[in-house]
Amino acid sequence: MKDEILEYEGLVRSITSKYNFRSDYDDLYQAGMMGLMKALRKYDTTKESSFIDYAYLYIKGEVLKTLNNDYQVKVSADTYRLSKEINEIRNSLIQNLGREPTTLEISFVLGESEEKIISVMNAVTNAYSLDNNYLDDDSSLYNKIALIEKGYDVGVLDLKEAINSLDESERELINSRYYQDMTQKETAEFLGMSQVQVSRKENKILDKLKTKVA
């Protein structure tokens, strides 16, 4: 594995160099190397077409996890919790109002003062240094938090890998239930099964996924 690590060390440095203004570079480099080693252990040439693409997700996942931990140290738990509530209310209001809500509207729904809402949003914005194009895109603060917590979370990557290891019929059921948001009845009709069969098979698949991820 040592030769492979040396071969792809440049990929680690390329990814970590984008974020070293937010944290200690050595910490990010070590996190990236951990991601690389995990990718090397898990890579399956029969299922994955490109090791670089595969490793990129694991390396970036570990780097962003380190950045996220650093972020949570800088921002208090209460502020972080309220920022997530603001995010949820904001998304709900956008859907209901058809526009970006004001801080006053958010404060009214949350039952907090507008000054506190603004203070929390500023604290989180400053911690993330959004003006520095933190995640290589122009997403909002809320989308960036979601990306760090979900899209590149190593646990989520492991779950995706576990799903890919299922046989075709199992993946089809999971896709219907959890990606297309079908009910068990709709899934049964789509797959030509009874609802009872779908329920039993789904439970078995979920148990299998839990075992693989654990």
C-alpha positions as protocol buffer text, in pm:
chain_id: "A"
residue {
  index: 1
  type: MET
  ca { x: 0 y: 0 z: 0 }
}
residue {
  index: 2
  type: LYS
  ca { x: 299 y: 231 z: 57 }
}
residue {
  index: 3
  type: ASP
  ca { x: 363 y: 265 z: -317 }
}
residue {
  index: 4
  type: GLU
  ca { x: -2 y: 350 z: -381 }
}
residue {
  index: 5
  type: ILE
  ca { x: 1 y: 612 z: -104 }
}
residue {
  index: 6
  type: LEU
  ca { x: 305 y: 779 z: -260 }
}
residue {
  index: 7
  type: GLU
  ca { x: 146 y: 760 z: -606 }
}
residue {
  index: 8
  type: TYR
  ca { x: -169 y: 946 z: -496 }
}
residue {
  index: 9
  type: GLU
  ca { x: -17 y: 1179 z: -238 }
}
residue {
  index: 10
  type: GLY
  ca { x: -38 y: 1458 z: -494 }
}
residue {
  index: 11
  type: LEU
  ca { x: -416 y: 1418 z: -504 }
}
residue {
  index: 12
  type: VAL
  ca { x: -428 y: 1463 z: -127 }
}
residue {
  index: 13
  type: ARG
  ca { x: -215 y: 1777 z: -143 }
}
residue {
  index: 14
  type: SER
  ca { x: -424 y: 1915 z: -429 }
}
residue {
  index: 15
  type: ILE
  ca { x: -745 y: 1880 z: -227 }
}
residue {
  index: 16
  type: THR
  ca { x: -610 y: 1998 z: 109 }
}
residue {
  index: 17
  type: SER
  ca { x: -438 y: 2303 z: -43 }
}
residue {
  index: 18
  type: LYS
  ca { x: -781 y: 2448 z: -124 }
}
residue {
  index: 19
  type: TYR
  ca { x: -877 y: 2468 z: 243 }
}
residue {
  index: 20
  type: ASN
  ca { x: -558 y: 2543 z: 432 }
}
residue {
  index: 21
  type: PHE
  ca { x: -667 y: 2903 z: 491 }
}
residue {
  index: 22
  type: ARG
  ca { x: -938 y: 2764 z: 723 }
}
residue {
  index: 23
  type: SER
  ca { x: -733 y: 2527 z: 934 }
}
residue {
  index: 24
  type: ASP
  ca { x: -385 y: 2398 z: 1009 }
}
residue {
  index: 25
  type: TYR
  ca { x: -248 y: 2244 z: 689 }
}
residue {
  index: 26
  type: ASP
  ca { x: -81 y: 1952 z: 866 }
}
residue {
  index: 27
  type: ASP
  ca { x: -414 y: 1852 z: 1024 }
}
residue {
  index: 28
  type: LEU
  ca { x: -586 y: 1867 z: 687 }
}
residue {
  index: 29
  type: TYR
  ca { x: -306 y: 1672 z: 520 }
}
residue {
  index: 30
  type: GLN
  ca { x: -327 y: 1397 z: 782 }
}
residue {
  index: 31
  type: ALA
  ca { x: -704 y: 1383 z: 738 }
}
residue {
  index: 32
  type: GLY
  ca { x: -663 y: 1361 z: 361 }
}
residue {
  index: 33
  type: MET
  ca { x: -411 y: 1077 z: 394 }
}
residue {
  index: 34
  type: MET
  ca { x: -656 y: 892 z: 619 }
}
residue {
  index: 35
  type: GLY
  ca { x: -918 y: 929 z: 348 }
}
residue {
  index: 36
  type: LEU
  ca { x: -673 y: 800 z: 86 }
}
residue {
  index: 37
  type: MET
  ca { x: -587 y: 492 z: 294 }
}
residue {
  index: 38
  type: LYS
  ca { x: -955 y: 420 z: 352 }
}
residue {
  index: 39
  type: ALA
  ca { x: -1021 y: 446 z: -20 }
}
residue {
  index: 40
  type: LEU
  ca { x: -730 y: 210 z: -96 }
}
residue {
  index: 41
  type: ARG
  ca { x: -870 y: -46 z: 147 }
}
residue {
  index: 42
  type: LYS
  ca { x: -1225 y: -25 z: 15 }
}
residue {
  index: 43
  type: TYR
  ca { x: -1167 y: 15 z: -359 }
}
residue {
  index: 44
  type: ASP
  ca { x: -1309 y: -268 z: -568 }
}
residue {
  index: 45
  type: THR
  ca { x: -1188 y: -275 z: -928 }
}
residue {
  index: 46
  type: THR
  ca { x: -1489 y: -485 z: -1032 }
}
residue {
  index: 47
  type: LYS
  ca { x: -1737 y: -217 z: -922 }
}
residue {
  index: 48
  type: GLU
  ca { x: -1558 y: 117 z: -941 }
}
residue {
  index: 49
  type: SER
  ca { x: -1438 y: 253 z: -1276 }
}
residue {
  index: 50
  type: SER
  ca { x: -1195 y: 520 z: -1157 }
}
residue {
  index: 51
  type: PHE
  ca { x: -988 y: 504 z: -841 }
}
residue {
  index: 52
  type: ILE
  ca { x: -914 y: 878 z: -853 }
}
residue {
  index: 53
  type: ASP
  ca { x: -1285 y: 964 z: -855 }
}
residue {
  index: 54
  type: TYR
  ca { x: -1346 y: 710 z: -580 }
}
residue {
  index: 55
  type: ALA
  ca { x: -1056 y: 830 z: -364 }
}
residue {
  index: 56
  type: TYR
  ca { x: -1149 y: 1195 z: -416 }
}
residue {
  index: 57
  type: LEU
  ca { x: -1474 y: 1147 z: -223 }
}
residue {
  index: 58
  type: TYR
  ca { x: -1303 y: 980 z: 73 }
}
residue {
  index: 59
  type: ILE
  ca { x: -1017 y: 1228 z: 87 }
}
residue {
  index: 60
  type: LYS
  ca { x: -1245 y: 1530 z: 66 }
}
residue {
  index: 61
  type: GLY
  ca { x: -1485 y: 1370 z: 313 }
}
residue {
  index: 62
  type: GLU
  ca { x: -1213 y: 1338 z: 578 }
}
residue {
  index: 63
  type: VAL
  ca { x: -1084 y: 1690 z: 508 }
}
residue {
  index: 64
  type: LEU
  ca { x: -1431 y: 1844 z: 540 }
}
residue {
  index: 65
  type: LYS
  ca { x: -1498 y: 1644 z: 855 }
}
residue {
  index: 66
  type: THR
  ca { x: -1185 y: 1797 z: 1007 }
}
residue {
  index: 67
  type: LEU
  ca { x: -1294 y: 2143 z: 895 }
}
residue {
  index: 68
  type: ASN
  ca { x: -1641 y: 2083 z: 1034 }
}
residue {
  index: 69
  type: ASN
  ca { x: -1499 y: 1980 z: 1372 }
}
residue {
  index: 70
  type: ASP
  ca { x: -1284 y: 2292 z: 1370 }
}
residue {
  index: 71
  type: TYR
  ca { x: -1589 y: 2501 z: 1286 }
}
residue {
  index: 72
  type: GLN
  ca { x: -1793 y: 2356 z: 1572 }
}
residue {
  index: 73
  type: VAL
  ca { x: -1514 y: 2443 z: 1815 }
}
residue {
  index: 74
  type: LYS
  ca { x: -1519 y: 2804 z: 1700 }
}
residue {
  index: 75
  type: VAL
  ca { x: -1896 y: 2837 z: 1713 }
}
residue {
  index: 76
  type: SER
  ca { x: -2078 y: 2753 z: 2035 }
}
residue {
  index: 77
  type: ALA
  ca { x: -2318 y: 2460 z: 2043 }
}
residue {
  index: 78
  type: ASP
  ca { x: -2616 y: 2690 z: 2104 }
}
residue {
  index: 79
  type: THR
  ca { x: -2523 y: 2909 z: 1809 }
}
residue {
  index: 80
  type: TYR
  ca { x: -2473 y: 2607 z: 1588 }
}
residue {
  index: 81
  type: ARG
  ca { x: -2811 y: 2461 z: 1693 }
}
residue {
  index: 82
  type: LEU
  ca { x: -2992 y: 2789 z: 1629 }
}
residue {
  index: 83
  type: SER
  ca { x: -2822 y: 2827 z: 1291 }
}
residue {
  index: 84
  type: LYS
  ca { x: -2966 y: 2489 z: 1188 }
}
residue {
  index: 85
  type: GLU
  ca { x: -3312 y: 2596 z: 1307 }
}
residue {
  index: 86
  type: ILE
  ca { x: -3276 y: 2917 z: 1106 }
}
residue {
  index: 87
  type: ASN
  ca { x: -3187 y: 2707 z: 805 }
}
residue {
  index: 88
  type: GLU
  ca { x: -3496 y: 2488 z: 844 }
}
residue {
  index: 89
  type: ILE
  ca { x: -3730 y: 2784 z: 894 }
}
residue {
  index: 90
  type: ARG
  ca { x: -3573 y: 2973 z: 605 }
}
residue {
  index: 91
  type: ASN
  ca { x: -3626 y: 2681 z: 366 }
}
residue {
  index: 92
  type: SER
  ca { x: -3986 y: 2640 z: 485 }
}
residue {
  index: 93
  type: LEU
  ca { x: -4060 y: 3010 z: 439 }
}
residue {
  index: 94
  type: ILE
  ca { x: -3907 y: 3013 z: 91 }
}
residue {
  index: 95
  type: GLN
  ca { x: -4148 y: 2739 z: -11 }
}
residue {
  index: 96
  type: ASN
  ca { x: -4448 y: 2912 z: 146 }
}
residue {
  index: 97
  type: LEU
  ca { x: -4367 y: 3269 z: 44 }
}
residue {
  index: 98
  type: GLY
  ca { x: -4200 y: 3203 z: -289 }
}
residue {
  index: 99
  type: ARG
  ca { x: -3914 y: 3436 z: -197 }
}
residue {
  index: 100
  type: GLU
  ca { x: -3626 y: 3484 z: 45 }
}
residue {
  index: 101
  type: PRO
  ca { x: -3766 y: 3556 z: 393 }
}
residue {
  index: 102
  type: THR
  ca { x: -3653 y: 3857 z: 595 }
}
residue {
  index: 103
  type: THR
  ca { x: -3473 y: 3814 z: 926 }
}
residue {
  index: 104
  type: LEU
  ca { x: -3779 y: 3964 z: 1093 }
}
residue {
  index: 105
  type: GLU
  ca { x: -4000 y: 3690 z: 948 }
}
residue {
  index: 106
  type: ILE
  ca { x: -3755 y: 3422 z: 1059 }
}
residue {
  index: 107
  type: SER
  ca { x: -3736 y: 3570 z: 1408 }
}
residue {
  index: 108
  type: PHE
  ca { x: -4116 y: 3578 z: 1433 }
}
residue {
  index: 109
  type: VAL
  ca { x: -4149 y: 3208 z: 1347 }
}
residue {
  index: 110
  type: LEU
  ca { x: -3868 y: 3105 z: 1582 }
}
residue {
  index: 111
  type: GLY
  ca { x: -3983 y: 3331 z: 1865 }
}
residue {
  index: 112
  type: GLU
  ca { x: -3639 y: 3489 z: 1890 }
}
residue {
  index: 113
  type: SER
  ca { x: -3544 y: 3853 z: 1859 }
}
residue {
  index: 114
  type: GLU
  ca { x: -3438 y: 3974 z: 1517 }
}
residue {
  index: 115
  type: GLU
  ca { x: -3111 y: 4095 z: 1671 }
}
residue {
  index: 116
  type: LYS
  ca { x: -3032 y: 3740 z: 1788 }
}
residue {
  index: 117
  type: ILE
  ca { x: -3112 y: 3593 z: 1448 }
}
residue {
  index: 118
  type: ILE
  ca { x: -2883 y: 3843 z: 1276 }
}
residue {
  index: 119
  type: SER
  ca { x: -2611 y: 3782 z: 1536 }
}
residue {
  index: 120
  type: VAL
  ca { x: -2620 y: 3404 z: 1483 }
}
residue {
  index: 121
  type: MET
  ca { x: -2621 y: 3436 z: 1105 }
}
residue {
  index: 122
  type: ASN
  ca { x: -2324 y: 3672 z: 1120 }
}
residue {
  index: 123
  type: ALA
  ca { x: -2135 y: 3444 z: 1359 }
}
residue {
  index: 124
  type: VAL
  ca { x: -2178 y: 3143 z: 1136 }
}
residue {
  index: 125
  type: THR
  ca { x: -2101 y: 3341 z: 822 }
}
residue {
  index: 126
  type: ASN
  ca { x: -1778 y: 3471 z: 971 }
}
residue {
  index: 127
  type: ALA
  ca { x: -1676 y: 3126 z: 1091 }
}
residue {
  index: 128
  type: TYR
  ca { x: -1716 y: 2984 z: 741 }
}
residue {
  index: 129
  type: SER
  ca { x: -1556 y: 3279 z: 558 }
}
residue {
  index: 130
  type: LEU
  ca { x: -1810 y: 3245 z: 284 }
}
residue {
  index: 131
  type: ASP
  ca { x: -1658 y: 3525 z: 80 }
}
residue {
  index: 132
  type: ASN
  ca { x: -1357 y: 3300 z: 22 }
}
residue {
  index: 133
  type: ASN
  ca { x: -1561 y: 3060 z: -193 }
}
residue {
  index: 134
  type: TYR
  ca { x: -1517 y: 2792 z: 71 }
}
residue {
  index: 135
  type: LEU
  ca { x: -1652 y: 2490 z: -117 }
}
residue {
  index: 136
  type: ASP
  ca { x: -1567 y: 2578 z: -476 }
}
residue {
  index: 137
  type: ASP
  ca { x: -1921 y: 2687 z: -558 }
}
residue {
  index: 138
  type: ASP
  ca { x: -2160 y: 2975 z: -499 }
}
residue {
  index: 139
  type: SER
  ca { x: -2403 y: 2788 z: -273 }
}
residue {
  index: 140
  type: SER
  ca { x: -2562 y: 2958 z: 22 }
}
residue {
  index: 141
  type: LEU
  ca { x: -2439 y: 2914 z: 377 }
}
residue {
  index: 142
  type: TYR
  ca { x: -2717 y: 2667 z: 444 }
}
residue {
  index: 143
  type: ASN
  ca { x: -2631 y: 2449 z: 147 }
}
residue {
  index: 144
  type: LYS
  ca { x: -2266 y: 2450 z: 247 }
}
residue {
  index: 145
  type: ILE
  ca { x: -2350 y: 2328 z: 597 }
}
residue {
  index: 146
  type: ALA
  ca { x: -2566 y: 2055 z: 447 }
}
residue {
  index: 147
  type: LEU
  ca { x: -2286 y: 1952 z: 213 }
}
residue {
  index: 148
  type: ILE
  ca { x: -2038 y: 1920 z: 498 }
}
residue {
  index: 149
  type: GLU
  ca { x: -2280 y: 1731 z: 720 }
}
residue {
  index: 150
  type: LYS
  ca { x: -2422 y: 1496 z: 456 }
}
residue {
  index: 151
  type: GLY
  ca { x: -2276 y: 1499 z: 109 }
}
residue {
  index: 152
  type: TYR
  ca { x: -1918 y: 1433 z: 211 }
}
residue {
  index: 153
  type: ASP
  ca { x: -1975 y: 1264 z: 543 }
}
residue {
  index: 154
  type: VAL
  ca { x: -1772 y: 943 z: 547 }
}
residue {
  index: 155
  type: GLY
  ca { x: -2064 y: 753 z: 701 }
}
residue {
  index: 156
  type: VAL
  ca { x: -2280 y: 852 z: 406 }
}
residue {
  index: 157
  type: LEU
  ca { x: -2011 y: 740 z: 164 }
}
residue {
  index: 158
  type: ASP
  ca { x: -1999 y: 402 z: 340 }
}
residue {
  index: 159
  type: LEU
  ca { x: -2377 y: 376 z: 312 }
}
residue {
  index: 160
  type: LYS
  ca { x: -2363 y: 452 z: -61 }
}
residue {
  index: 161
  type: GLU
  ca { x: -2100 y: 182 z: -99 }
}
residue {
  index: 162
  type: ALA
  ca { x: -2316 y: -65 z: 95 }
}
residue {
  index: 163
  type: ILE
  ca { x: -2614 y: 14 z: -130 }
}
residue {
  index: 164
  type: ASN
  ca { x: -2400 y: -42 z: -440 }
}
residue {
  index: 165
  type: SER
  ca { x: -2311 y: -387 z: -307 }
}
residue {
  index: 166
  type: LEU
  ca { x: -2676 y: -497 z: -303 }
}
residue {
  index: 167
  type: ASP
  ca { x: -2809 y: -713 z: -584 }
}
residue {
  index: 168
  type: GLU
  ca { x: -3015 y: -548 z: -857 }
}
residue {
  index: 169
  type: SER
  ca { x: -3358 y: -631 z: -713 }
}
residue {
  index: 170
  type: GLU
  ca { x: -3258 y: -501 z: -370 }
}
residue {
  index: 171
  type: ARG
  ca { x: -3120 y: -176 z: -515 }
}
residue {
  index: 172
  type: GLU
  ca { x: -3438 y: -135 z: -717 }
}
residue {
  index: 173
  type: LEU
  ca { x: -3651 y: -160 z: -403 }
}
residue {
  index: 174
  type: ILE
  ca { x: -3432 y: 83 z: -208 }
}
residue {
  index: 175
  type: ASN
  ca { x: -3431 y: 323 z: -501 }
}
residue {
  index: 176
  type: SER
  ca { x: -3811 y: 316 z: -519 }
}
residue {
  index: 177
  type: ARG
  ca { x: -3862 y: 362 z: -146 }
}
residue {
  index: 178
  type: TYR
  ca { x: -3587 y: 607 z: -52 }
}
residue {
  index: 179
  type: TYR
  ca { x: -3478 y: 785 z: -370 }
}
residue {
  index: 180
  type: GLN
  ca { x: -3811 y: 814 z: -550 }
}
residue {
  index: 181
  type: ASP
  ca { x: -4002 y: 838 z: -220 }
}
residue {
  index: 182
  type: MET
  ca { x: -4263 y: 578 z: -315 }
}
residue {
  index: 183
  type: THR
  ca { x: -4491 y: 427 z: -53 }
}
residue {
  index: 184
  type: GLN
  ca { x: -4473 y: 52 z: 9 }
}
residue {
  index: 185
  type: LYS
  ca { x: -4798 y: 15 z: -184 }
}
residue {
  index: 186
  type: GLU
  ca { x: -4663 y: 210 z: -482 }
}
residue {
  index: 187
  type: THR
  ca { x: -4338 y: 12 z: -469 }
}
residue {
  index: 188
  type: ALA
  ca { x: -4531 y: -315 z: -464 }
}
residue {
  index: 189
  type: GLU
  ca { x: -4726 y: -215 z: -774 }
}
residue {
  index: 190
  type: PHE
  ca { x: -4410 y: -94 z: -949 }
}
residue {
  index: 191
  type: LEU
  ca { x: -4214 y: -412 z: -873 }
}
residue {
  index: 192
  type: GLY
  ca { x: -4504 y: -653 z: -918 }
}
residue {
  index: 193
  type: MET
  ca { x: -4499 y: -767 z: -556 }
}
residue {
  index: 194
  type: SER
  ca { x: -4744 y: -765 z: -267 }
}
residue {
  index: 195
  type: GLN
  ca { x: -4712 y: -492 z: -5 }
}
residue {
  index: 196
  type: VAL
  ca { x: -4632 y: -758 z: 256 }
}
residue {
  index: 197
  type: GLN
  ca { x: -4347 y: -887 z: 41 }
}
residue {
  index: 198
  type: VAL
  ca { x: -4211 y: -536 z: -3 }
}
residue {
  index: 199
  type: SER
  ca { x: -4224 y: -473 z: 372 }
}
residue {
  index: 200
  type: ARG
  ca { x: -4044 y: -797 z: 457 }
}
residue {
  index: 201
  type: LYS
  ca { x: -3780 y: -754 z: 189 }
}
residue {
  index: 202
  type: GLU
  ca { x: -3723 y: -392 z: 283 }
}
residue {
  index: 203
  type: ASN
  ca { x: -3663 y: -484 z: 647 }
}
residue {
  index: 204
  type: LYS
  ca { x: -3413 y: -752 z: 545 }
}
residue {
  index: 205
  type: ILE
  ca { x: -3230 y: -509 z: 319 }
}
residue {
  index: 206
  type: LEU
  ca { x: -3214 y: -243 z: 590 }
}
residue {
  index: 207
  type: ASP
  ca { x: -3072 y: -500 z: 835 }
}
residue {
  index: 208
  type: LYS
  ca { x: -2813 y: -595 z: 575 }
}
residue {
  index: 209
  type: LEU
  ca { x: -2714 y: -231 z: 521 }
}
residue {
  index: 210
  type: LYS
  ca { x: -2686 y: -169 z: 895 }
}
residue {
  index: 211
  type: THR
  ca { x: -2450 y: -466 z: 925 }
}
residue {
  index: 212
  type: LYS
  ca { x: -2235 y: -352 z: 632 }
}
residue {
  index: 213
  type: VAL
  ca { x: -2209 y: 8 z: 753 }
}
residue {
  index: 214
  type: ALA
  ca { x: -2138 y: -99 z: 1111 }
}
